[in-house]
Amino acid sequence: MKSNMRNNNGMLVGVGLDATDGEKRITKGENFVLAGGSEETHDRMTETAIKFNEELDRKGKHISELSREEFMDMMHKASGK
């Protein structure tokens, strides 16, 4: 019998190192955890992670199902690069 449960062994982790204001920023979402960074950097990481998840949903895949090439293509697209 095939299980409908997805393998949850994948996650995006983002770490921003440019904060100078003393704020501790942490954002968690489906498939990602983001920590640190300036307000601008943290917002950009959050936007990228959300766009990445939207693309995963469109493809009907979980992050653990992506090949390295597919992951990189989706990340470039999500980051606008």
N, C-alpha and C positions, 0 to 999 in steps of 0.2 A: 504494500500500500504506500502510495506517495504522499508525503506530508505537504500540507499547504503552508507550513511555517517557513519563513525565509531564514537564511543563514545571516545572523547579525554580527558577523565578524569584521565589519568594515565601518570606519568612521573617519570623518574629516576632523583634524585638530589644527587650529590656527593659533599662533602665538605672535602677538605684536610686541615689539621691543622699543618703540619710540615714544612711550608716554613720559612726560616730564611734569605732569600736574598732580601726581600722587594718587590719582584715582585707580581703583581696582575694578576693571571691567571683565565680566564673565558673561557669556551668552551660550545657552545650550538649546539645541533644537534636534529635530529628527536627523540623525546621521552626523551631527557635528557638535563640537565644543570649541569655543573661542575664548581666549584669555589675553588680557593686556592690550597694549597699543594705545596710541592717542585716540581721542574721540573720532577723528577722521579715519584713521586706520581701522579701528574696531568696526565702525559703520561700514566700511568697504568690505571687510572680511565677512560681516554678517550678510550684506547684500549678495556677495559672491556665493556664500553657502546656501542661501535661499534659492538663488537662481539655479544652482547645481541640483538641489533637491527637486525643483520644478521639472528640470530636464530628466532626472531619474524617473519621476512620476510619469512623464510623457512616454518614456521608453518602457515603462512597466517593469523596471529592474530595481534591484537593491545594489547598493554600492559594492557589496562583496561579489557581485556577479560581473563586474566590469573587468575587461582586460586593461592592461596598463595603457595601451594606446587610446582606448575608448575613454578611460578616466582623464587622460591628459587633454584630449580633444574637448571633452565636456567642461573641464576646468578652464581651459583657454576661452571657450565660448562664454562661460558664466562670468569670468573676470573682465570680459570685454577686450581681450588681447588677441 
